[in-house]
């Protein structure tokens, strides 16, 4: 499935239309009330240095000192094997983007993560783009050098299941690959087993599967809780989920049974990005069957891990879907993706302020 969606839902209900209007109204409020009582701190997102090659359905990772953009396809529909990275400056902005070691295999809708000195690139789709695009179980990793550059990408143990449009989270030195597509929409979760040197020796399928089949969905983790949000529905009647489900990662690394949260997103969406930060869960951009979104939603995570009602945060500067996220400390970067009329290389950043609000210091 390509991200350049031409299908338009004819069955949008009045409730969904009202939600979309509400999203626009919330964005207007943030755009016209930018001064925050913290002084120079301003509600919103700001653009920082763009990377060189526009790409959509990419992945990103950060080691806390650098941000990496990995894979995806360019404006011509060609796989992007090149990897670029930029240093994080003291004010949270990004320095000049530089090329580093390219992936061995170009992929779309892959996932990436940083763990113990390495950047990992997992899954995705290879081969001919479109409906014939082939999901892969491939895992590559590259060591991060002192200057931020990457060493050669080397293959690790393959996942048990090919996955395109998967999500990957990191928890206690474990990688978890969640959902995706391998000819069917997936509910399965698998965990990487690492040896004392940090090499992946194999993948173990978790007994507990997600409640819903999820593809080009979003995922985030806060402490020992993991959340799955939205995604593409395997149905001819609708395209996107508005729900959130959660589970707990136990000390032994296994996942407890998943459950659907009572609170739902204001706007159902897929090919969006999610993150959790300091007790709040966020959903960023994406597509809602009819258009790409600027809107950002957030919800407080209770002490027991359950999610409160969703409300709007400051919207992005650009409508975009199929982006990548990199999060470090209280700063988040949204990178690339598909805009309304072109593939993007722009990067937006924001930081978390009081009560979960998003903004920046000029």
Protein Blocks (a to p, Z undefined) as FASTA:
>chain_A
ZZbdfbdcfkbcfklmmmmmmmmmmmmmmmmmmbcfeljaccddddddddfbdcehiacd
dehlaccdeehjdfkopacfbdcdddddfkopacddddddddfbdcehiacddeehiacd
eehiehjedjklccdfbdcdddddfkopacddddddddfbdcehiacddeehiacdeehi
ehiacfbdcdddddfkopafbdcddfbdcfbdcehiadddehjbccdeejidddfkbmbd
cbdcdddddfkopacdddddfbdcfbdcehiacddeehiacdeehiehjaccfbdcdddd
dfkopacddddddddfbdcehiacddehjbccdeehjdfkbccfbdcdddddeehiacdd
ZZ
